[in-house]
Amino acid sequence: MSFFKSSLLLLSSLSSLTLASPSLLSRNETVPTFDDKVIYVPPTDYNDPRVLYARTAELTLSDNVLLATWENYSPEPPLVYFPIYKSTDHGVTWEHISNVTDQVNGWGLRYQPFLYELPSDFGGYAAGTVLLAGNSIPTNLSNTQIDVYASTDGGYTWEFVSHVAAGGEAEPNNGLTPVWEPFIMLYEDQLVVYYSDQRDPAHGQKLVHQTTTDLITWADPVDDVSYAEYTDRPGMTTVTQLPSGDYIMTYEWGHNFSGDYYFAVTYRINANPLDFNNSEPHPLVAANTGTVPKGSPYITWSDVGGDNGTIVVSCGGLSTVFTNQYLGDESEWYEHDTPQPTAYSRHLRVFAEDQTKLLIMGGGVLPPATNNTISLSVVSIPDLTEA
């Protein structure tokens, strides 16, 4: 075992006593496992790709209800919206309970929704309030606007909260100025929205965050990842905390790798999740297969798998997931099969009430794609890692 691994084990053993001890976390072995359950089939008159980019929230303060949403490519008019579905049986069955509609711009809510349950009172909203961040974009794609909405009744009704960031045309082309892909996290006394930003003329795209202490006013953007090469395109931030207290960020890094431009799944680790720009980038390569995952990653963490728990990462090009039980040591990533199909920006969630279970949800692939559906699997993390 390397000195690096030995140090990690010692550190994590000490810190996990207070941060992630399994004895301190609720267990509920009734969370069932199942494979590729389709929960929504869009009508045939929906626009290509019909649905995409699924996300969930687990309402830990409301009986662990699950909410789900996604990009919904319904015919316009009326303006597009984010549908909200609810499950009270750990994802086995779902019902449609509401739509989050654009209340301020007259554009619709079009791309990249993200759901988040406030774990504590914040900005005048009680713990358990559900926040939704998403990209409001007009039908002609001429503008992008990351907005935040809130629900105080478990997702049944929604109100506009604030604008976070405004950008230009919604096309992922260098030289244009859109903003993309919000990800929400509460850190200390601040709510953080991470997103992809094409507004800086020095960069085709970079990753930034903005913070707020009241959900109304937002601090100026701060860089999280930027590269000197203009054509590099880091994108699609997701973040989780490790039992060491550190935070780990994954993103896709669009870069010319020896003549081959692709979006390598990359990660950074920092004790301060507002300071990733001063962290070294790490490549993700599976030790057991040699696979280099590419595109639209998502990260989460479970307390199962020893003192360090298990980091789980998905990517947009494979049905497999990648795990690490050494706090992100580059040499300790392993690829595992899952029953959930490949999807663009496939979503992961470890159940708060049973951290042995991993939810994997997808909304299909990028266009052209007329057969996309919303589906999910729930798998056992020990079964994945021990297979």
WODATA-V337940 format. One record per helix or strand of 2 or more residues. SS is the DSSP state (H for helix, E for strand). FROM is the first residue (numbers start at 1). TO is the last residue. If there is no record, write none. Layout:
SS;FROM;TO + SS;FROM;TO
//
This chain:
H;3;19 + H;22;24 + E;34;41 + E;51;59 + E;65;72 + E;82;87 + E;95;100 + E;109;117 + E;130;136 + E;144;151 + E;159;167 + E;179;187 + E;190;197 + E;205;212 + E;222;225 + E;233;241 + E;247;257 + E;260;270 + H;276;278 + E;282;283 + E;298;302 + E;310;314 + E;321;324 + H;330;332 + E;333;336 + E;347;351 + E;354;362 + E;373;380 + H;381;386
//
